[in-house]
Amino acid sequence: MIKDYFLIAITSLKNRKLRSWLTMIGIVIGIATVVSLIGLGEGLRYAINSQFGFLGADLISVNIGSTAGMPGTTTVEEPLTKSNVGQIKRIQGVKMAAGRVLDDGKIEFNDKTDFTVFTSMPSGESRQGIEEVINYEAARGRLLKDGDKYLTVVGSSLADEDTFGKEIVPGSKVKIEDKDFKVVGILKKKGNFMLDSSVLMNEDVHREIFDLPAGEYDMIGVRVKEESNIDKIKEDIEKLLRKKRDVKEGEEDFTVETAQNVVENLNNILMSVNIFVWIIAGISLVVGGIGIMNTMYTSVLERTKEVGIMKSIGARNSTIFTFFFIESGLLGTIGGIIGILLGVFFATSLATVGRAALDSDLISAHFSPILIFGALLFSFSLGVIFGVIPAYKASKLNPVDALRFVK
């Protein structure tokens, strides 16, 4: 019986092709908007998570200023100090702490210039700790050693021939801030734009090149012994630095964040954007639903006599209701399927164009089964919800009055 209902509903939609297509436009636009924008947002979230995937769950980052992570983004003059590094090392549960200096600068090779981030490498045991935390590996050549003077290691993206028109290899000569350096290694590609485009040099050389005072740092990397204690150790570091820097809680001129905090904050921002997209698309979906209701009302009026005939030969109210109910559900479902296909197409196309134009792997599209199934279920639900009243009206028609109806 249900199969017959579907066949009749499909036939009815076919006989009213233009009206059916016009009715589904709102649903198609809404679902396509949701799928494409949410797909792009999810793609960005996955890309960002992969960018920070190298950060372990046992890592804490201490940065100067209220904005973490990027050099040159704060106006705070008081830096972190070598003394702070030693104090943090003595906190119970801390396995390793090392200060690092980060600066923007220029690097020249093959008569071309590029600007990137230069990162210092500490000496001794701290060097080994940083290499383990960041998982530095040399794809070619070697990593830096204590005592290396005017030697450097460059990221894989920077070494690629696309940057300078010629590939940087171990043994290549480059200029950093107009000083000659020899490249001793190329970092293994990590899929992280910060690491893959960075330049490493020993701390004493870094300070010399960028004319920086000794014992001052832009950030301190901290590794804990037990991941389960990371929140407590984070609080202990904050208490210590508030005391040493003489600032009150809530007025800190520094930030202490775990690697997971960074990723969670980014995900929360992206989730807020996705919610906003749902709200905008929801307006279009409601308009589409109203269109379905109007079409079904018109359909009921057009087929009043047909309903009368069906009732006169024994069709029950529930049969009439089910027929119109299924028809409205089909309108929503078909509109949802078309919207999903268009959304996937638009998002994939935009991501492809964006990657080519900006040369960035951050622009991508990701479509989870939940997104696809949810969009389809939502479009079907819209159809049946807005089809309930017209279907109910059709089921309550008086058969005698319906048979006398003249269009």
Number of C-alpha atoms within 10 A of each C-alpha: 7 11 8 10 18 16 14 16 21 16 13 14 18 13 11 12 12 10 13 20 16 14 24 26 21 26 36 28 21 28 31 27 26 26 31 26 22 26 26 24 24 22 22 21 24 17 20 18 19 16 19 18 16 17 19 17 17 20 23 26 19 25 25 26 20 16 15 18 18 15 16 13 12 15 11 12 9 14 18 22 17 15 12 22 22 14 15 23 19 12 14 13 17 22 16 22 24 24 26 17 19 22 17 14 15 15 21 18 19 14 9 11 14 13 15 16 18 23 19 21 26 22 18 10 10 16 18 16 20 22 13 12 18 14 15 17 17 19 14 15 16 16 21 22 16 12 11 13 15 17 22 25 26 26 25 27 24 24 26 17 13 10 16 17 13 13 16 24 20 17 13 14 18 20 17 23 14 11 11 13 20 18 25 21 27 27 26 18 17 20 18 20 18 15 24 20 21 22 26 23 25 23 19 18 19 21 18 11 15 15 9 14 10 12 14 19 23 21 26 22 21 27 25 22 14 13 14 11 14 20 13 12 22 21 12 15 23 20 14 16 21 18 12 12 15 12 14 11 10 7 10 17 22 23 18 23 18 21 18 17 13 16 18 13 11 13 19 12 11 17 16 11 14 19 12 12 17 20 12 14 21 17 13 20 27 16 16 27 27 20 21 32 24 16 21 27 18 13 17 20 18 14 15 23 21 16 22 22 16 17 21 15 9 9 14 14 19 12 17 21 20 19 21 28 24 23 26 29 23 20 28 32 25 20 28 30 20 18 28 26 16 19 25 22 15 20 25 20 14 17 23 15 14 16 14 12 9 10 10 12 19 21 23 24 27 22 19 14 9 9 17 20 12 13 22 22 15 17 29 23 17 25 32 24 18 23 28 20 17 23 27 17 16 25 24 13 18 14 20 13 12 20 17 11 15 9 8
